[in-house]
């Protein structure tokens, strides 16, 4: 499940954010059509043999297909930015956040309090880690927020 979340998020960033921002809507549309066709074919092959597990596998493989397709199509742009550093920082922050959440989850007994505490702690730890790692995207986000607050 976790690899799917990471791959899907990265693909969403590449397709939904970069391709549209770069005005490559037509290319994005063809990628989505290709992914839909891929998912349909994989579902037709896997579901009769493996049921729900086959559907999950087909979805995972489709997300990997999208990830590879976007990475290939945007390879020239991705070489220009230091995306690897950003991704490693986010993965490290996520791991630290996950460890803290697991410990907090085991300590708290009330489900509602656990949900609120885990959510708040997760957000605080994740952004604190990115801040400590001097993440460029977080710096840019903070500077934009602060400049908008100063205008008001």
DSSP file (Angstrom, degrees, kcal/mol; ACC not computed):
  #  RESIDUE AA STRUCTURE BP1 BP2  ACC     N-H-->O    O-->H-N    N-H-->O    O-->H-N    TCO  KAPPA ALPHA  PHI   PSI    X-CA   Y-CA   Z-CA
    1    1 A X     >        0   0    0      0, 0.0     4,-1.9     0, 0.0     5,-0.1   0.000 360.0 360.0 360.0 -44.1    0.0    0.0    0.0
    2    2 A X  H  >  +     0   0    0      1,-0.2     4,-2.3     2,-0.2     5,-0.2   0.911 360.0  51.4 -62.5 -44.3    2.8    2.5    0.9
    3    3 A X  H  > S+     0   0    0      1,-0.2     4,-2.9     2,-0.2     5,-0.3   0.899 109.2  52.6 -59.8 -36.9    4.6    2.1   -2.4
    4    4 A X  H  > S+     0   0    0      1,-0.2     4,-2.9     2,-0.2     5,-0.2   0.910 108.5  50.4 -63.2 -41.1    1.4    2.8   -4.2
    5    5 A X  H  X S+     0   0    0     -4,-1.9     4,-2.2     2,-0.2    -2,-0.2   0.915 113.6  44.5 -63.2 -43.8    0.8    6.0   -2.2
    6    6 A X  H  X S+     0   0    0     -4,-2.3     4,-2.4     2,-0.2    -2,-0.2   0.942 117.0  44.5 -66.9 -47.6    4.3    7.2   -2.9
    7    7 A X  H  X S+     0   0    0     -4,-2.9     4,-2.7    -5,-0.2    -2,-0.2   0.915 114.8  49.0 -63.4 -43.2    4.2    6.4   -6.7
    8    8 A X  H  X S+     0   0    0     -4,-2.9     4,-2.6    -5,-0.3    -1,-0.2   0.899 111.9  48.6 -65.0 -41.3    0.7    7.8   -7.0
    9    9 A X  H  X S+     0   0    0     -4,-2.2     4,-2.1    -5,-0.2    -2,-0.2   0.930 113.2  47.0 -64.1 -45.3    1.6   11.0   -5.2
   10   10 A X  H  X S+     0   0    0     -4,-2.4     4,-2.6     2,-0.2    -2,-0.2   0.910 113.3  48.8 -62.6 -43.2    4.7   11.5   -7.4
   11   11 A X  H  X S+     0   0    0     -4,-2.7     4,-3.2     1,-0.2     5,-0.5   0.900 109.6  52.3 -64.0 -40.8    2.7   10.7  -10.5
   12   12 A X  H  X>S+     0   0    0     -4,-2.6     4,-1.3     1,-0.2     5,-0.9   0.886 110.5  48.7 -61.8 -38.4    0.0   13.2   -9.5
   13   13 A X  I  X>S+     0   0    0     -4,-2.1     5,-2.3     3,-0.2     4,-0.9   0.939 115.4  43.1 -65.4 -47.5    2.7   15.8   -9.0
   14   14 A X  I  <>S+     0   0    0     -4,-2.6     5,-2.2     3,-0.2    -2,-0.2   0.936 127.7  28.5 -65.5 -46.8    4.3   15.2  -12.4
   15   15 A X  I  <>S+     0   0    0     -4,-3.2     5,-1.0     3,-0.2    -3,-0.2   0.972 128.2  35.9 -79.8 -58.5    1.0   14.9  -14.3
   16   16 A X  I  <5S+     0   0    0     -4,-1.3    -3,-0.2    -5,-0.5    -2,-0.1   0.816 131.7  26.2 -69.7 -31.7   -1.4   17.1  -12.5
   17   17 A X  I  X<S+     0   0    0     -5,-0.9     4,-1.9    -4,-0.9    -3,-0.2   0.909 128.4  30.9 -96.9 -59.3    1.0   19.8  -11.5
   18   18 A X  I  ><S+     0   0    0     -5,-2.3     4,-2.4     2,-0.2    -3,-0.2   0.949 118.4  48.2 -71.9 -50.1    3.9   19.9  -13.9
   19   19 A X  I  4XS+     0   0    0     -5,-2.2     5,-3.2     1,-0.2    -1,-0.2   0.907 117.2  42.8 -62.1 -40.8    2.3   18.8  -17.2
   20   20 A X  H >4<S+     0   0    0     -5,-1.0     3,-1.6     3,-0.2    -1,-0.2   0.912 113.7  51.4 -70.8 -41.1   -0.6   21.2  -16.8
   21   21 A X  H 3<5S+     0   0    0     -4,-1.9    -2,-0.2     1,-0.3    -1,-0.2   0.822 109.5  51.2 -63.6 -29.8    1.6   24.0  -15.6
   22   22 A X  T 3<5S-     0   0    0     -4,-2.4    -1,-0.3    -5,-0.1    -2,-0.2   0.333 119.6-115.0 -87.7   7.4    3.8   23.5  -18.6
   23   23 A X  T < 5S+     0   0    0     -3,-1.6    -3,-0.2    -5,-0.1     3,-0.2   0.890  75.1 134.0  59.8  44.6    0.7   23.6  -20.8
   24   24 A X     >< +     0   0    0     -5,-3.2     4,-2.3    -6,-0.2     5,-0.2  -0.347  15.4 138.6-113.1  48.1    0.9   20.0  -21.9
   25   25 A X  H  >  +     0   0    0      1,-0.2     4,-2.6    -5,-0.2    -1,-0.2   0.872  69.1  53.3 -62.7 -38.4   -2.7   19.2  -21.4
   26   26 A X  H  > S+     0   0    0      2,-0.2     4,-2.2     1,-0.2    -1,-0.2   0.926 110.6  46.3 -64.1 -44.4   -3.0   17.2  -24.5
   27   27 A X  H  > S+     0   0    0      2,-0.2     4,-2.0     1,-0.2    -1,-0.2   0.899 112.1  51.9 -63.0 -41.3   -0.1   15.0  -23.6
   28   28 A X  H  X S+     0   0    0     -4,-2.3     4,-2.2     1,-0.2    -2,-0.2   0.910 108.2  51.8 -60.7 -43.4   -1.5   14.6  -20.1
   29   29 A X  H  X S+     0   0    0     -4,-2.6     4,-2.4     1,-0.2    -2,-0.2   0.916 109.4  48.8 -61.2 -43.9   -4.9   13.6  -21.6
   30   30 A X  H  X S+     0   0    0     -4,-2.2     4,-2.4     1,-0.2    -1,-0.2   0.846 109.1  53.5 -67.5 -32.7   -3.2   10.9  -23.7
   31   31 A X  H  X S+     0   0    0     -4,-2.0     4,-2.4     2,-0.2    -1,-0.2   0.921 110.3  47.1 -64.1 -43.0   -1.3    9.6  -20.7
   32   32 A X  H  X S+     0   0    0     -4,-2.2     4,-2.3     2,-0.2    -2,-0.2   0.887 112.1  49.5 -67.9 -38.6   -4.6    9.3  -18.8
   33   33 A X  H  X S+     0   0    0     -4,-2.4     4,-2.4     2,-0.2    -1,-0.2   0.923 111.8  49.1 -65.1 -43.2   -6.3    7.5  -21.7
   34   34 A X  H  X S+     0   0    0     -4,-2.4     4,-2.6     1,-0.2    -2,-0.2   0.907 111.4  49.8 -61.4 -41.7   -3.3    5.1  -22.0
   35   35 A X  H  X S+     0   0    0     -4,-2.4     4,-2.7     2,-0.2    -1,-0.2   0.895 109.7  50.8 -65.1 -39.9   -3.5    4.4  -18.3
   36   36 A X  H  X S+     0   0    0     -4,-2.3     4,-2.5     2,-0.2    -2,-0.2   0.924 111.9  46.9 -63.7 -43.9   -7.2    3.8  -18.4
   37   37 A X  H  X S+     0   0    0     -4,-2.4     4,-2.5     2,-0.2     5,-0.2   0.923 112.6  50.3 -63.1 -43.8   -6.8    1.3  -21.3
   38   38 A X  H  X S+     0   0    0     -4,-2.6     4,-2.6     1,-0.2    -2,-0.2   0.919 111.4  48.6 -58.7 -45.3   -3.9   -0.4  -19.4
   39   39 A X  H  X S+     0   0    0     -4,-2.7     4,-2.6     2,-0.2    -2,-0.2   0.903 111.0  49.8 -64.7 -41.8   -6.0   -0.7  -16.2
   40   40 A X  H  X S+     0   0    0     -4,-2.5     4,-2.5     2,-0.2    -2,-0.2   0.941 113.0  46.1 -62.1 -47.3   -9.0   -2.2  -18.1
   41   41 A X  H  X S+     0   0    0     -4,-2.5     4,-1.7     1,-0.2    -2,-0.2   0.932 114.2  47.7 -62.7 -45.7   -6.8   -4.7  -19.9
   42   42 A X  H  X S+     0   0    0     -4,-2.6     4,-3.2     1,-0.2     5,-0.3   0.886 111.5  50.9 -64.1 -38.1   -5.0   -5.7  -16.6
   43   43 A X  H  X S+     0   0    0     -4,-2.6     4,-2.1     1,-0.2     5,-0.4   0.914 108.7  51.6 -63.9 -41.7   -8.3   -6.0  -14.8
   44   44 A X  H  < S+     0   0    0     -4,-2.5     4,-0.4    -5,-0.2    -1,-0.2   0.842 117.3  40.1 -63.1 -32.1   -9.7   -8.2  -17.5
   45   45 A X  H  < S+     0   0    0     -4,-1.7     4,-0.5    -5,-0.2    -2,-0.2   0.919 124.1  33.8 -81.8 -45.9   -6.6  -10.4  -17.2
   46   46 A X  H  X S+     0   0    0     -4,-3.2     4,-3.0     8,-0.2     3,-0.5   0.855 105.8  63.1 -85.5 -37.2   -6.1  -10.5  -13.4
   47   47 A X  H  X S+     0   0    0     -4,-2.1     4,-2.4    -5,-0.3     7,-0.2   0.906 100.1  52.6 -62.3 -43.8   -9.6  -10.3  -11.8
   48   48 A X  H  4 S+     0   0    0     -5,-0.4    -1,-0.2    -4,-0.4    -2,-0.1   0.850 120.6  34.7 -60.1 -30.3  -10.9  -13.6  -13.2
   49   49 A X  H  4 S+     0   0    0     -3,-0.5    -2,-0.2    -4,-0.5    -1,-0.2   0.823 135.3  18.7 -91.4 -34.3   -7.8  -15.4  -11.8
   50   50 A X  H >< S-     0   0    0     -4,-3.0     3,-1.1     1,-0.2     4,-0.4   0.438  82.6-156.1-123.6  -1.1   -7.1  -13.6   -8.6
   51   51 A X  T 3X S-     0   0    0     -4,-2.4     4,-1.8    -5,-0.4     3,-0.3  -0.354  75.0  -1.8  64.4-132.9  -10.3  -11.7   -7.7
   52   52 A X  H 3> S+     0   0    0      1,-0.2     4,-2.5     2,-0.2    -1,-0.3   0.862 135.2  55.9 -62.4 -37.7   -9.8   -8.6   -5.4
   53   53 A X  H <> S+     0   0    0     -3,-1.1     4,-2.4     1,-0.2    -1,-0.2   0.880 106.5  51.9 -61.9 -37.0   -6.1   -9.2   -5.2
   54   54 A X  H  > S+     0   0    0     -4,-0.4     4,-2.6    -3,-0.3    -7,-0.3   0.885 108.5  50.1 -65.3 -39.8   -6.0   -9.1   -9.0
   55   55 A X  H  X S+     0   0    0     -4,-1.8     4,-2.2     2,-0.2    -2,-0.2   0.914 112.1  47.8 -65.1 -41.8   -7.8   -5.8   -9.1
   56   56 A X  H  X S+     0   0    0     -4,-2.5     4,-2.5     2,-0.2    -2,-0.2   0.909 112.4  49.1 -64.7 -41.4   -5.4   -4.4   -6.6
   57   57 A X  H  X S+     0   0    0     -4,-2.4     4,-2.8     2,-0.2     5,-0.2   0.907 110.0  51.3 -64.3 -42.0   -2.5   -5.7   -8.6
   58   58 A X  H  X S+     0   0    0     -4,-2.6     4,-2.2     2,-0.2    -2,-0.2   0.910 111.0  48.4 -61.7 -41.9   -3.9   -4.2  -11.8
   59   59 A X  H  X S+     0   0    0     -4,-2.2     4,-2.3     2,-0.2    -2,-0.2   0.928 112.0  48.9 -64.3 -44.7   -4.3   -0.8  -10.1
   60   60 A X  H  X S+     0   0    0     -4,-2.5     4,-2.1     1,-0.2    -2,-0.2   0.933 112.4  47.6 -60.5 -46.5   -0.7   -0.9   -8.7
   61   61 A X  H  X S+     0   0    0     -4,-2.8     4,-2.3     1,-0.2    -1,-0.2   0.858 110.3  52.8 -65.0 -35.1    0.7   -1.9  -12.1
   62   62 A X  H  X S+     0   0    0     -4,-2.2     4,-2.5    -5,-0.2    -1,-0.2   0.909 108.5  50.0 -65.2 -41.5   -1.3    0.9  -13.8
   63   63 A X  H  X S+     0   0    0     -4,-2.3     4,-2.6     2,-0.2    -2,-0.2   0.890 110.5  49.8 -64.4 -38.3    0.1    3.4  -11.3
   64   64 A X  H  X S+     0   0    0     -4,-2.1     4,-2.7     2,-0.2     5,-0.2   0.909 109.7  52.0 -64.2 -41.6    3.7    2.2  -12.0
   65   65 A X  H  X S+     0   0    0     -4,-2.3     4,-2.5     2,-0.2    -2,-0.2   0.922 111.2  46.6 -59.1 -45.7    2.9    2.5  -15.7
   66   66 A X  H  X S+     0   0    0     -4,-2.5     4,-3.0     2,-0.2     5,-0.3   0.929 111.6  52.0 -62.6 -45.2    1.8    6.1  -15.2
   67   67 A X  H  X S+     0   0    0     -4,-2.6     4,-2.4     1,-0.2    -2,-0.2   0.923 112.8  44.1 -56.9 -48.0    4.8    6.9  -13.0
   68   68 A X  H  X S+     0   0    0     -4,-2.7     4,-2.4     2,-0.2    -1,-0.2   0.908 113.6  51.3 -64.8 -42.2    7.2    5.5  -15.7
   69   69 A X  H  X S+     0   0    0     -4,-2.5     4,-2.7    -5,-0.2    -2,-0.2   0.941 113.3  43.4 -62.6 -48.9    5.4    7.3  -18.5
   70   70 A X  H  X S+     0   0    0     -4,-3.0     4,-2.2     1,-0.2    -1,-0.2   0.916 113.7  51.1 -63.6 -43.1    5.4   10.7  -16.7
   71   71 A X  H  < S+     0   0    0     -4,-2.4    -1,-0.2    -5,-0.3    -2,-0.2   0.908 113.3  45.7 -62.2 -41.3    9.1   10.3  -15.7
   72   72 A X  H >< S+     0   0    0     -4,-2.4     3,-1.1    -5,-0.2     4,-0.3   0.937 114.4  47.0 -65.8 -46.7   10.1    9.5  -19.2
   73   73 A X  H 3< S+     0   0    0     -4,-2.7     3,-0.2     1,-0.3    -2,-0.2   0.810 120.7  37.6 -67.9 -29.4    8.1   12.3  -20.8
   74   74 A X  T 3X S+     0   0    0     -4,-2.2     4,-2.8    -5,-0.2    -1,-0.3   0.175  80.3 115.7-106.7  17.2    9.4   14.9  -18.3
   75   75 A X  H <> S+     0   0    0     -3,-1.1     4,-1.7     1,-0.2    -1,-0.2   0.857  74.8  52.3 -58.4 -38.9   12.9   13.6  -18.1
   76   76 A X  H  > S+     0   0    0     -4,-0.3     4,-0.7    -3,-0.2    -1,-0.2   0.914 113.6  43.4 -65.1 -41.8   14.5   16.8  -19.6
   77   77 A X  H >> S+     0   0    0      1,-0.2     3,-1.0    -3,-0.2     4,-0.9   0.910 111.4  54.3 -68.4 -41.6   12.7   19.0  -17.1
   78   78 A X  H 3<>S+     0   0    0     -4,-2.8     5,-0.6     1,-0.3     3,-0.2   0.799 101.9  58.6 -65.3 -28.6   13.4   16.7  -14.2
   79   79 A X  H 3<5S+     0   0    0     -4,-1.7    -1,-0.3    -5,-0.2    -2,-0.2   0.777 101.6  56.8 -68.9 -25.5   17.1   16.8  -15.0
   80   80 A X  H <<5S+     0   0    0     -3,-1.0     2,-0.3    -4,-0.7    -1,-0.2   0.777 105.2  54.7 -78.5 -27.2   17.0   20.6  -14.6
   81   81 A X  T  <5S-     0   0    0     -4,-0.9     2,-1.5    -3,-0.2     3,-0.3  -0.730  87.1-118.7-107.3 158.3   15.7   20.6  -11.0
   82   82 A X  T  >5 +     0   0    0     -2,-0.3     4,-1.3     1,-0.2     3,-0.1  -0.493  54.6 148.1 -92.3  66.0   17.0   18.8   -8.0
   83   83 A X  H  >< +     0   0    0     -2,-1.5     4,-2.8    -5,-0.6     5,-0.2   0.811  62.6  63.9 -72.7 -30.8   14.0   16.7   -7.4
   84   84 A X  H  > S+     0   0    0     -3,-0.3     4,-2.6     1,-0.2    -1,-0.2   0.917 102.8  48.9 -60.3 -43.4   16.0   13.7   -6.0
   85   85 A X  H  > S+     0   0    0      1,-0.2     4,-2.2     2,-0.2    -1,-0.2   0.925 112.4  48.5 -61.7 -45.1   17.1   15.8   -3.0
   86   86 A X  H  X S+     0   0    0     -4,-1.3     4,-2.4     2,-0.2    -2,-0.2   0.919 112.1  48.3 -62.4 -44.4   13.5   17.0   -2.4
   87   87 A X  H  X S+     0   0    0     -4,-2.8     4,-2.8     1,-0.2     5,-0.2   0.919 111.1  50.3 -64.5 -43.6   12.1   13.4   -2.6
   88   88 A X  H  X S+     0   0    0     -4,-2.6     4,-2.5     1,-0.2    -1,-0.2   0.894 110.8  50.0 -62.0 -39.4   14.8   12.0   -0.3
   89   89 A X  H  X S+     0   0    0     -4,-2.2     4,-2.5    -5,-0.2    -1,-0.2   0.919 112.3  47.2 -63.9 -42.9   14.0   14.8    2.2
   90   90 A X  H  X S+     0   0    0     -4,-2.4     4,-2.3     2,-0.2    -2,-0.2   0.898 112.4  49.2 -66.3 -40.5   10.3   14.0    2.0
   91   91 A X  H  X S+     0   0    0     -4,-2.8     4,-2.4     2,-0.2    -2,-0.2   0.927 112.3  48.1 -64.9 -43.9   10.9   10.3    2.4
   92   92 A X  H  X S+     0   0    0     -4,-2.5     4,-2.3     1,-0.2    -2,-0.2   0.928 112.6  48.2 -61.8 -45.3   13.1   10.8    5.4
   93   93 A X  H  X S+     0   0    0     -4,-2.5     4,-2.4     1,-0.2    -1,-0.2   0.879 111.5  51.4 -62.3 -37.5   10.6   13.2    7.0
   94   94 A X  H  X S+     0   0    0     -4,-2.3     4,-2.8     2,-0.2    -2,-0.2   0.899 108.8  50.1 -66.6 -41.3    7.8   10.7    6.4
   95   95 A X  H  X S+     0   0    0     -4,-2.4     4,-2.4     2,-0.2    -2,-0.2   0.937 112.6  46.3 -63.4 -46.7    9.8    7.9    8.0
   96   96 A X  H  X S+     0   0    0     -4,-2.3     4,-2.2     1,-0.2    -2,-0.2   0.922 114.0  49.0 -61.6 -44.1   10.5    9.9   11.1
   97   97 A X  H  X S+     0   0    0     -4,-2.4     4,-2.5     1,-0.2    -2,-0.2   0.917 110.4  51.5 -60.7 -43.8    6.9   11.0   11.3
   98   98 A X  H  X S+     0   0    0     -4,-2.8     4,-2.3     2,-0.2    -2,-0.2   0.898 108.7  50.0 -62.2 -42.1    5.7    7.4   10.9
   99   99 A X  H  X S+     0   0    0     -4,-2.4     4,-2.0     1,-0.2    -1,-0.2   0.931 112.3  47.5 -62.1 -45.7    7.9    6.2   13.7
  100  100 A X  H  X S+     0   0    0     -4,-2.2     4,-2.5     1,-0.2    -2,-0.2   0.898 111.5  50.8 -63.0 -40.3    6.6    8.9   16.0
  101  101 A X  H  X S+     0   0    0     -4,-2.5     4,-2.9     2,-0.2    -1,-0.2   0.896 107.4  53.2 -65.8 -40.2    3.0    8.1   15.1
  102  102 A X  H  X S+     0   0    0     -4,-2.3     4,-1.6     2,-0.2    -1,-0.2   0.927 111.9  45.4 -61.5 -44.0    3.4    4.4   15.7
  103  103 A X  H  X S+     0   0    0     -4,-2.0     4,-1.2     1,-0.2    -2,-0.2   0.927 115.5  46.0 -65.2 -44.1    4.8    5.1   19.2
  104  104 A X  H  X S+     0   0    0     -4,-2.5     4,-2.2     1,-0.2     3,-0.3   0.894 109.1  56.0 -65.5 -38.5    2.0    7.7   20.0
  105  105 A X  H  < S+     0   0    0     -4,-2.9    -1,-0.2     1,-0.2    -2,-0.2   0.864 107.4  49.1 -61.4 -37.2   -0.6    5.4   18.6
  106  106 A X  H  < S+     0   0    0     -4,-1.6    -1,-0.2    -5,-0.2    -2,-0.2   0.771 111.2  50.3 -74.2 -26.1    0.4    2.6   21.0
  107  107 A X  H  < S+     0   0    0     -4,-1.2     2,-0.2    -3,-0.3    -2,-0.2   0.921  99.0  69.6 -79.1 -45.3    0.4    5.0   24.0
  108  108 A X     <  -     0   0    0     -4,-2.2     3,-0.0     1,-0.1     0, 0.0  -0.513  54.7-175.4 -81.1 142.0   -3.1    6.5   23.6
  109  109 A X        +     0   0    0     -2,-0.2     2,-0.4     5,-0.0    -1,-0.1   0.786  58.2  85.1-105.6 -36.6   -6.1    4.4   24.2
  110  110 A X     >  -     0   0    0      1,-0.1     4,-2.7     2,-0.0     5,-0.2  -0.558  68.8-146.3 -73.8 125.2   -9.1    6.5   23.2
  111  111 A X  H  > S+     0   0    0     -2,-0.4     4,-2.4     1,-0.2    -1,-0.1   0.880  95.2  47.4 -62.2 -41.0   -9.7    6.3   19.5
  112  112 A X  H  > S+     0   0    0      2,-0.2     4,-2.2     1,-0.2    -1,-0.2   0.945 116.0  43.3 -67.9 -47.4  -10.9    9.9   19.0
  113  113 A X  H  > S+     0   0    0      1,-0.2     4,-3.0     2,-0.2     5,-0.3   0.896 113.2  54.1 -63.6 -39.3   -8.1   11.4   21.0
  114  114 A X  H  X S+     0   0    0     -4,-2.7     4,-2.8     2,-0.2     5,-0.3   0.921 108.2  49.4 -59.5 -45.7   -5.7    9.1   19.3
  115  115 A X  H  X S+     0   0    0     -4,-2.4     4,-2.1     2,-0.2    -2,-0.2   0.933 115.0  42.8 -60.8 -48.2   -6.9   10.3   15.9
  116  116 A X  H  X S+     0   0    0     -4,-2.2     4,-2.6     2,-0.2     5,-0.2   0.938 117.1  46.4 -64.9 -47.3   -6.6   14.0   16.7
  117  117 A X  H  X S+     0   0    0     -4,-3.0     4,-2.9     1,-0.2     5,-0.3   0.912 113.0  48.6 -63.7 -43.9   -3.2   13.6   18.5
  118  118 A X  H  X S+     0   0    0     -4,-2.8     4,-2.4    -5,-0.3    -1,-0.2   0.899 113.0  48.7 -64.3 -40.5   -1.7   11.4   15.7
  119  119 A X  H  X S+     0   0    0     -4,-2.1     4,-2.2    -5,-0.3    -2,-0.2   0.942 115.3  42.8 -64.5 -48.1   -2.9   13.9   13.0
  120  120 A X  H  X S+     0   0    0     -4,-2.6     4,-2.5     2,-0.2     5,-0.2   0.937 116.5  47.3 -65.6 -46.5   -1.5   16.9   14.8
  121  121 A X  H  X S+     0   0    0     -4,-2.9     4,-2.9    -5,-0.2     5,-0.3   0.909 110.7  53.2 -61.8 -41.8    1.8   15.2   15.8
  122  122 A X  H  X S+     0   0    0     -4,-2.4     4,-2.5    -5,-0.3     5,-0.2   0.923 110.9  45.6 -59.4 -45.9    2.2   13.9   12.2
  123  123 A X  H  X S+     0   0    0     -4,-2.2     4,-2.3     2,-0.2     5,-0.3   0.935 114.9  47.5 -63.2 -46.8    1.8   17.4   10.7
  124  124 A X  H  X S+     0   0    0     -4,-2.5     4,-2.1     1,-0.2    -2,-0.2   0.934 115.6  43.8 -62.4 -47.4    4.1   19.0   13.2
  125  125 A X  H  X S+     0   0    0     -4,-2.9     4,-2.6    -5,-0.2     5,-0.2   0.919 113.0  51.7 -66.5 -43.1    6.9   16.4   12.9
  126  126 A X  H  X S+     0   0    0     -4,-2.5     4,-2.1    -5,-0.3    -2,-0.2   0.953 115.9  38.9 -60.2 -51.3    6.7   16.2    9.1
  127  127 A X  H  X S+     0   0    0     -4,-2.3     4,-2.3    -5,-0.2    -1,-0.2   0.829 114.0  55.2 -72.4 -29.7    7.0   20.0    8.6
  128  128 A X  H  X S+     0   0    0     -4,-2.1     4,-2.8    -5,-0.3    -1,-0.2   0.911 108.8  48.7 -65.0 -41.6    9.6   20.3   11.4
  129  129 A X  H  X S+     0   0    0     -4,-2.6     4,-2.2     2,-0.2    -2,-0.2   0.922 111.8  48.2 -64.4 -43.6   11.7   17.7    9.7
  130  130 A X  H  <>S+     0   0    0     -4,-2.1     5,-2.4    -5,-0.2     4,-0.2   0.896 112.8  49.3 -63.4 -38.3   11.4   19.5    6.3
  131  131 A X  H ><5S+     0   0    0     -4,-2.3     3,-1.2     1,-0.2    -2,-0.2   0.925 111.2  48.7 -65.0 -44.5   12.3   22.8    8.0
  132  132 A X  H 3<5S+     0   0    0     -4,-2.8    -2,-0.2     1,-0.3    -1,-0.2   0.842 110.9  50.8 -64.2 -33.7   15.3   21.2    9.7
  133  133 A X  T 3<5S-     0   0    0     -4,-2.2    -1,-0.3    -5,-0.2    -2,-0.2   0.451 111.8-123.9 -82.9   0.0   16.5   19.7    6.4
  134  134 A X  T < 5 -     0   0    0     -3,-1.2     2,-0.2    -4,-0.2    -3,-0.2   0.926  33.6-161.3  57.0  49.4   16.1   23.1    4.8
  135  135 A X     >< -     0   0    0     -5,-2.4     4,-2.3     1,-0.1    -1,-0.2  -0.441  13.2-143.6 -65.3 127.4   13.7   21.8    2.1
  136  136 A X  H  > S+     0   0    0      1,-0.2     4,-2.3     2,-0.2     5,-0.2   0.877  98.0  51.2 -62.8 -40.9   13.6   24.3   -0.8
  137  137 A X  H  > S+     0   0    0      1,-0.2     4,-2.3     2,-0.2    -1,-0.2   0.893 111.2  48.1 -65.8 -38.8    9.9   23.8   -1.5
  138  138 A X  H  > S+     0   0    0      2,-0.2     4,-2.9     1,-0.2     5,-0.2   0.899 110.2  52.3 -67.5 -40.4    9.0   24.4    2.1
  139  139 A X  H  X S+     0   0    0     -4,-2.3     4,-2.4     2,-0.2    -2,-0.2   0.932 111.4  46.8 -58.9 -45.8   11.2   27.5    2.2
  140  140 A X  H  X S+     0   0    0     -4,-2.3     4,-2.1     2,-0.2    -2,-0.2   0.911 112.6  49.4 -63.9 -42.9    9.4   28.8   -0.9
  141  141 A X  H  X S+     0   0    0     -4,-2.3     4,-2.4     1,-0.2    -2,-0.2   0.926 111.9  48.2 -61.9 -45.7    6.0   28.0    0.5
  142  142 A X  H  X S+     0   0    0     -4,-2.9     4,-2.8     1,-0.2    -2,-0.2   0.895 110.5  51.0 -63.4 -40.5    6.9   29.8    3.8
  143  143 A X  H  X S+     0   0    0     -4,-2.4     4,-2.2    -5,-0.2    -1,-0.2   0.887 111.2  48.4 -65.9 -37.3    8.2   32.9    2.0
  144  144 A X  H  X S+     0   0    0     -4,-2.1     4,-1.9     2,-0.2    -2,-0.2   0.916 113.3  47.0 -67.3 -42.6    5.0   33.1    0.0
  145  145 A X  H  X S+     0   0    0     -4,-2.4     4,-2.2     1,-0.2    -2,-0.2   0.934 113.6  48.2 -64.1 -45.8    2.8   32.7    3.0
  146  146 A X  H  X S+     0   0    0     -4,-2.8     4,-2.0     1,-0.2    -1,-0.2   0.884 110.2  51.4 -64.3 -38.1    4.8   35.3    5.0
  147  147 A X  H  X S+     0   0    0     -4,-2.2     4,-1.2     1,-0.2    -1,-0.2   0.868 111.0  48.5 -66.4 -35.3    4.7   37.8    2.1
  148  148 A X  H  X S+     0   0    0     -4,-1.9     4,-0.9     2,-0.2    -2,-0.2   0.862 110.7  50.7 -71.1 -35.2    0.9   37.4    1.9
  149  149 A X  H  < S+     0   0    0     -4,-2.2     3,-0.3     1,-0.2    -2,-0.2   0.857 107.5  53.6 -68.5 -34.8    0.5   37.9    5.6
  150  150 A X  H  < S+     0   0    0     -4,-2.0    -1,-0.2     1,-0.2    -2,-0.2   0.820 103.1  57.8 -69.0 -31.0    2.7   41.0    5.5
  151  151 A X  H  <        0   0    0     -4,-1.2    -1,-0.2     1,-0.2    -2,-0.2   0.813 360.0 360.0 -68.6 -29.6    0.4   42.5    2.8
  152  152 A X     <        0   0    0     -4,-0.9    -1,-0.2    -3,-0.3    -2,-0.2   0.471 360.0 360.0 -81.4 360.0   -2.7   42.2    5.0
